[in-house]
Amino acid sequence: MPNKIVLVVPEAPVQQAAAAAGQRAIGGKRLRLGTLDNSKSNADHLLAMLVEGVKARMEVDSVVSLRKPTPSLPAETQVLDQLAEEADVVISAMAD
């Protein structure tokens, strides 16, 4: 009788994508991009590379870049409100 090997793959099932109706429509305008830097070392460099990558692939109307004063605290409400008002998509990054 051959030896039996049992493999356990600890992967979560693939989640379904959100329905298109639940996503914010940009409406034919160029993208308004926002970035939130958590103030860790090199986060600004990582965000700059991401912004340039997005700009290389699509038209970007504006970029608003904001920074938290410290990585250990959440962003202030006024910062989040500004990003919500001035950006269609926000990229947040932390790096070291």
DODO-985337 format. One record per residue (C-alpha): residue in three letters; x, y, z. Coordinates in steps of 0.1 Angstrom, whole numbers, plus 2048, in hexadecimal, padded with zeros to 3 digits. Layout:
% DODO-985337
+------+-----+-----+-----+
! resn !   u !   v !   w !
+------+-----+-----+-----+
!  ala !   X !   Y !   Z !
...
+------+-----+-----+-----+
//
This chain:
% DODO-985337
+------+-----+-----+-----+
! resn !   u !   v !   w !
+------+-----+-----+-----+
!  met ! 800 ! 800 ! 800 !
!  pro ! 810 ! 821 ! 7F6 !
!  asn ! 816 ! 83C ! 810 !
!  lys ! 7FC ! 858 ! 80F !
!  ile ! 807 ! 87C ! 811 !
!  val ! 7ED ! 896 ! 81C !
!  leu ! 7F4 ! 8BA ! 813 !
!  val ! 7E4 ! 8D7 ! 825 !
!  val ! 7E4 ! 8F8 ! 812 !
!  pro ! 7DD ! 915 ! 82B !
!  glu ! 7CE ! 92D ! 811 !
!  ala ! 7AE ! 940 ! 816 !
!  pro ! 794 ! 93D ! 7FB !
!  val ! 794 ! 958 ! 7E1 !
!  gln ! 77D ! 974 ! 7EA !
!  gln ! 764 ! 981 ! 7D0 !
!  ala ! 76A ! 9A4 ! 7C3 !
!  ala ! 753 ! 9C0 ! 7CD !
!  ala ! 736 ! 9C7 ! 7B6 !
!  ala ! 73D ! 9E3 ! 79D !
!  ala ! 71E ! 9F6 ! 7AA !
!  gly ! 72F ! 9F9 ! 7CC !
!  gln ! 74E ! A0A ! 7BE !
!  arg ! 753 ! A2F ! 7BA !
!  ala ! 74F ! A3A ! 796 !
!  ile ! 768 ! A53 ! 789 !
!  gly ! 751 ! A5C ! 76D !
!  gly ! 768 ! A60 ! 74F !
!  lys ! 77E ! A7A ! 761 !
!  arg ! 7A3 ! A76 ! 767 !
!  leu ! 7AD ! A66 ! 788 !
!  arg ! 7B2 ! A7B ! 7A7 !
!  leu ! 7CC ! A67 ! 7BB !
!  gly ! 7D3 ! A6B ! 7E0 !
!  thr ! 7F0 ! A5D ! 7F5 !
!  leu ! 7F2 ! A5A ! 81A !
!  asp ! 816 ! A56 ! 828 !
!  asn ! 817 ! A47 ! 84B !
!  ser ! 839 ! A59 ! 851 !
!  lys ! 84E ! A3A ! 853 !
!  ser ! 870 ! A3B ! 842 !
!  asn ! 86E ! A37 ! 81C !
!  ala ! 847 ! A38 ! 81A !
!  asp ! 84A ! A58 ! 806 !
!  his ! 861 ! A47 ! 7ED !
!  leu ! 84A ! A29 ! 7EA !
!  leu ! 82C ! A40 ! 7E5 !
!  ala ! 83E ! A54 ! 7CB !
!  met ! 847 ! A35 ! 7B7 !
!  leu ! 822 ! A29 ! 7B9 !
!  val ! 815 ! A4B ! 7AD !
!  glu ! 82D ! A4B ! 790 !
!  gly ! 823 ! A27 ! 787 !
!  val ! 7FE ! A31 ! 787 !
!  lys ! 806 ! A50 ! 772 !
!  ala ! 818 ! A3A ! 759 !
!  arg ! 7F9 ! A25 ! 754 !
!  met ! 7DC ! A3E ! 755 !
!  glu ! 7D4 ! A63 ! 755 !
!  val ! 7D6 ! A73 ! 777 !
!  asp ! 7C6 ! A95 ! 77C !
!  ser ! 7D5 ! A9C ! 79E !
!  val ! 7E8 ! A8D ! 7BB !
!  val ! 7E2 ! A97 ! 7DF !
!  ser ! 7FD ! A8A ! 7F7 !
!  leu ! 7F8 ! A8C ! 81C !
!  arg ! 80D ! A7F ! 839 !
!  lys ! 805 ! A73 ! 85C !
!  pro ! 81B ! A82 ! 877 !
!  thr ! 822 ! A60 ! 886 !
!  pro ! 81E ! A3C ! 87B !
!  ser ! 80F ! A31 ! 89D !
!  leu ! 7F0 ! A47 ! 89B !
!  pro ! 7D3 ! A47 ! 882 !
!  ala ! 7CF ! A63 ! 869 !
!  glu ! 7BC ! A81 ! 876 !
!  thr ! 798 ! A85 ! 86A !
!  gln ! 7A1 ! AA5 ! 857 !
!  val ! 7BC ! A92 ! 843 !
!  leu ! 7A3 ! A76 ! 83A !
!  asp ! 788 ! A8F ! 831 !
!  gln ! 7A0 ! AA1 ! 81A !
!  leu ! 7AA ! A81 ! 809 !
!  ala ! 785 ! A77 ! 805 !
!  glu ! 77E ! A99 ! 7F6 !
!  glu ! 79C ! A9D ! 7DF !
!  ala ! 7A3 ! A79 ! 7D4 !
!  asp ! 791 ! A5D ! 7C1 !
!  val ! 7AA ! A43 ! 7CD !
!  val ! 7C2 ! A44 ! 7EB !
!  ile ! 7E2 ! A30 ! 7EE !
!  ser ! 7EF ! A2C ! 812 !
!  ala ! 812 ! A1F ! 817 !
!  met ! 82B ! A17 ! 832 !
!  ala ! 84E ! A0D ! 82E !
!  asp ! 870 ! A0B ! 83F !
+------+-----+-----+-----+
//
